[in-house]
Amino acid sequence: MITCQQFVAELQDFLEGSLGEDRHAAAAEHLAGCRDCQAFADSYQKVMQMGRRLPAPVPSPRFLERLKAALEKKPPEAAAG
């Protein structure tokens, strides 16, 4: 059996199905018997679903210019050497 703290730490991996078989089974067992973690997991999934529905941010042209300029600069260590 795992603790609530362990469950929360592994929740994303649990939902993605990327836990090992034993850890997944332990997390599923914990979730089945813990109302607090059931509520947390439900809230987490709702927040993630809402986040996926948001439009992708569009950077301003000025941001892209500044990013390109920053990437083209040499790091201070390379300039000094």
N, C-alpha and C positions, 0 to 999 in steps of 0.2 A: 504494500500500500504506500502511496506517496502522500506528501503533505500538500496543503493548499498552496504554500509558497512554491513548491516544486511544480505543481500543476500549472500555476500562472507563468512560471519561467519557461515552461515547455508548451504553452498553449498554441502558439503559432505553428510550431512543428507538428503538434498533435492534429491541428485542423488541416494542415497541408499533407498529412500522411507521411511525414518524413522521419518520424521516430522509429526506432527499432521495434520489432514485434513485441518484446517484453515491456518496453517503456510505454508503448501505445496501449497495451492491455492494462497496465497499471493506471495510466491516465484515464482510460475509459471507465475502469472500476471506480476510481475516485470520483469522477464526474457523475456517475450514476447515483452515488450516495451522498453527495455534498451540494446542498441547495445554494450555498454561497458561490461555489465555483460554477454551478449551472447558470446562475444569474450573471456572473462575471463573463463567462464564455458567450452567453447570449448577447450581452451588451457589446462585447468586443466584436462579435460578428456583425452586429448592426452598424457599428462605427466603421468597420472596414467596408461594408457594402455602400454606405453613404459616401465614403471617400472615393470609391471607384466611380461613383456617379458624377463627381465633380469634373468640370471641364479642365483639361490640361492647361497649366499656366502658359501664357505666351510672353516670352521676354521682349522687352522693348528693343528697338534697333540700337539705342545707345548702350544697353547692356551688352549686346553681342559685340559691338565695337570695342568696348572696354575689355571684355573677355579675350577677344582676339589679340588685342595689344598686350595684355598681361601674359598670355601664352607665348607670345613672340619674344618677350624680354628674357634675357639670360639671368639665371639665378645669381645673387651676389657672390657666391663662392666661385662660380665659373668666371665672372668678370674680373675678380681679384687675382685669379691664378694665371 
